[in-house]
Amino acid sequence: MINRRKFLEQTSLAGAITLIPGVLKSASSNSKDLLVTDKPVVISTWSHGLEANEAAIKVLNNGGSIVDAVEQGVWIPEADPENMSVGRGGLPDIEGVVTLDASIMGPDGNAGSVCFLEDIVHPISVARLVMDSTPHVMLSGKGAQDFAIENGFKKENLLTEKAKKAWEKEIKKRDYNPALNWENDPNYYHDTIGLIAIDANGDMAGACTTSGLGFKKRGRVGDSPIIGAGLFVDNEIGGATATGMGELVMKTLGSFLVVELMRNGKTPQQAVEEAVIRIVQKVPDHKSYQIGFIAMNKAGETGAYCLKPGFNYALYKDGKNKLVDSKSYYD
């Protein structure tokens, strides 16, 4: 049995140890790590996220970094000519030109993005190069393309015959409205892929890439390459990404909002729901569009929410990869 004096000595020593900065930091980190179970976890938007998740997990299982994982995960839809919303095969703008946007964030808080990029299959890798090798965050248009070519990327024609035929069909409509059309045809419905991942060490990163709104006005850029709108990751808190009509996300800085809500104690599910409600409250014509958010915190907990039914997301957790229908604000 421990007597009173020995008990006081032991508790005093324990208290003194926790005041040592290095020990305190270690104890805090360990306690956080205990909350993060069944790592790694990957969450991404839409059904094309299933293959992206598998690719990201493969990278992590082979010893790659968390940034490698999110980058190589979204390579899959970027390179798929059948995917009409990302990379090669993406729907063109109203002039028939495919333009791409992408962003990436790592666990160190660094970020990179490109927008209005033409003729490069993997804009996410150009965004990573911006992040890793320049003092900038975003490059656009010809400047982004020149930067990519100078660094070994090859120019390719991204307009597939399938996307070209869709464009030729749509430009014949006198009443064509690109902002609304994307919901009227299931072939055009799935858009941006956003992917958030956490590795076995508890480090997080995210990637977001798209060809944007089909048949958009020349020069239009959505939320995907804008840090804080289409994507935001804070390695101390969590990450979020968005999909849908980017203008609504840009007006509310949706992904940053989700992370800040988690910082203030919200669960990922509570945070994404509040971000959608913010759009409902602040954007009068929101009913004409669709928006979806996904999020993950440092505990590996996830959340997803959208304006209207129809959004789904891919979740890799506990060694299983599955497609999940998101809850929505409107039934």
N, C-alpha and C positions, 0 to 999 in steps of 0.2 A: 504493500500500500504506500502511496506517495504522501509524505507528510506535508503540512502547510508550507513550511519553509522551502522545501524542494519544489513544490508546485509553483510558488511565486518566482523562484529563480528561473524555472523553465519558461514560464510565460513571459517574464521580463526579457529573457534572451530572445525568445521568438519575436517579441515586439521590436527589439533593437535590430534584429536581422531585417525585418520588413522595412525599416527606415533607410537601409543602405540602398541607394538608387539602383544599382545594377541588379540587386536581388529583387527589389520591388518590381522592376521592369520585367524580369524573368517570370515572376509569379503572376503578374498581370497577363503576360503573353500566354502562359500555360493555361490559365483559367479560360482565356478566350478560345484557345485551341480545343479545350475540352468540350466547348459548345459546338464545335464544328465536327459533325459526325458524317461517316460514310462519304468521305472525300475520295476522288473529286466529284464535282457536280457541274453539269453544263445545262444551260437553258437557252433556247433559241426560238425565233419566230417561224411559224408556218410549218407545213409538212416537209418542206425542203430542209428544215432544221434537223430532221432525223439523221440524214447522211452527214450533215455538218457536225453534229454532236459526235458521231462515231469517229470521224476524222480527228476531231479535237482530242477525244479520249485516247486514241491511238498514239498521238503525239506525246501526251503526258505519260502514257504507259511505257513509251520508249525513251523516256528521260528528257524530252523536250521541255522548253520553258512554257510558262502560262501564256506568254505573248505569242510564241510559236503556235500554240494550240488554237488560240482564237483566230489567228491569221489563217492557218491552214484549214481550220474548220470551214470558214466561209469561202475558201477557194473552191469548194465543191459546187455550190450553186453558181459562183462566178463563171466557172468553166463549162457549165452545162448549157448547150445550145437549145435545149428544150425549155429552159427556164426563161420566161419572157419578162422577168422583172429584175434580173440581176446579171451584170456582166455580158458575156457573149450570148446573144439571143435576146437581149433585152429589147423592149419596145422603144422605137425611136421617138424623137421630138416631132413637132408638127411639120418640120422640113425634111423628115426622113433620116435624121442623123442620131445615132445612139450616143448619149452622153452619160457618164457615170459619176457617182458620188460615193465616198467612203470615208470612214473614220475608225481610229483605233486608239485605245488607251491601255497603258500598262500599270503594274502595281506601284510604280515609283511616281505616279501622278503625271507622267509625261503623256503627250498626245500628239497625233498627227492626222491630217485629213487632206483629201483632194476633192475638188468639185468641177463640174463641167469638163470632165476629162474624156477625150475621144481616143479610140483605136487601141486601147490597152486593156487586155482581158482581166487583169487582176489589179483593180484600183486599190484594194486593201493593202497590197504590198508596196504600192507607191506611197500610200499614206504612212505605212510603217517606216519607209525610208525617210520621209519628211520628218517623222518623229525622232528617228535614230541618228540622222546625219545632218540636220539643219537646226538653226535656232528658231525656226518658224513652226507654226501649227498647221496652217492651211496654204496650199497652192491651188491655183485654179486655171482652167482653160488651157491655152497653148503653153503657158508657163509650166503647168503641171505636166503636160505631155513632153515638152522639151526636157524637163528634169528627168522624167522616166526614161526617155531614149538615151540621154547622156549617161544613165546608170545601167544600161544594158537591156532595158525592156524593148520588146519588138512591137512594131505597129502591125495591127491586124484589123481586117474588116469585121466588125462585130454584128453587122446587120444580116441576120439569117433570112432565108427565103420565107420562112413562116412569119417572121416579124414584119418583113417587107409587105407581104400580102395583107396583113392586118392593118398596116399603115395605109395602104392604097385604098382599102375598104373604108376606113374611117374618114379620110380627108374628103371623100365625096359627099359627106353629110353636111348640109348647109347649117344645120342646127347643132353641129357637134360641139360638145362642152367637155374638154379633157378632165376637168375637175370632177365631173359626175360619172363619166363613162366607165371608169375603172371598176365600178361595182356592178355594171350591167351584164358583164360577160365573165363566166367563171375562169376562162383562160387568162383574164387580165387581173383577176382578183388578188392573187397572192403577190405581194410585192417585197419590199425590203427584207433582207435577213439581218437581224440583230442577234448577237450571241454573247452571253456572259458566262464566264467559267471561274471556278475556284479549284486550286490544285491541292495536293496532299499537304503542302506547307501552309495552306490558308491564304495564299496569294491570289489576287483576282485581276482579271483583265477583261476587255470587251472589244468587239468589232461590229461594225455596221456597214453594209454595202448595198447599193441599189442602182438600177438604171432610171429610177425616178418615175414620176407620173407618165403613163403612156400618152404619147402625142402631145406632150406639154409644149407651151410656148417656148420658142428658142431662147436659151439662156436661163430658163427657170432652174433654180436650185432648191431642193427641199431641206428637210431637217437632218437627214442622215449624216452629212459631213460636219454638222455644227455641234461642237462640243457643248454639252449641257442641254441640247435639244434632242437630237436623235440618239445620243449616247453619252453616258457619264459613269465613271468608275472612281470611287474613293476607296483605296485599299484598307482603310480603317473602318469603313462602314458597309459598303456594298456597291452594287452597280445596277444600272437600268438602261433599257433601250426601248425604242418606239418603232411602230410601223403604222402605215395608213397615210392619211392626208397630212403631209408634213407641215403645211401652213398652220394647222391647229396646234401642233406640238411646238413650233417656233414661237407662236404667240404666247405660250405659257411656259417655255423652257422645261418641258415635261420631264425629261430624264434627270435633270439636275434637281427638280422639285421632288421627285421620288426619293432620291438619295438623301436630300435634306430632311424629308419627312422621316426616313429611317434613322437618320442621325438624332432626331428628336424623339425617338422611342417607338415609332410606328413599325409594325411588322411589314414585310414586303407586300403582303396582300392588302393591308390597310393603306399603304402608301400608294400603290397603283390605283386603287379605287378612288382615293382622294384626288389624284392627278387627273383622272377622267372627269370627276365631278367639277374640278376647276375649269376644264374645258367647257363643260355644260353651262357653268355659271358665267364664263367670260366670253365665249364665242357664240354670238346669236344664231348663226346659221349652221351650227354643229350637226344638226339632224340630217343634213345632206351628205354626211361623210362617215367614214369609219376610222377609228383610232384604236390601237392596241398597245398596251405596255406590258413588259415583263421585267422582273426584278429579282435580285438575290442579295441576301445580306451575308455577313461574315460567318454566320452560323450555318450557311448552306441552305437556309430557308428560302423558298421562292414564292412569287406571287405573279398573277396575270389578271388583266382586266381590260375590257374594251367597251366601246360605245354601244354597239349592236351585235347580236349573235352572228357568228360566222368566223370569228378569229380563233385559231388554234396555235398551239406551241409545242415544241419538242422538249422533253425533259429527260436527261440522263441522270439517274440517281439510284443508289443502292445496286449498281451494276446492271440496271435495266434502262432501256431507252424506249420511251413511249410518247405517243401523240395525245395531247390533252385539249379538250374544248374549253375555251376560256369563258368565265362568267362575264355577263355584260350589264351595262347600266339600263339599257332598254331591252325589253323582252320581245 
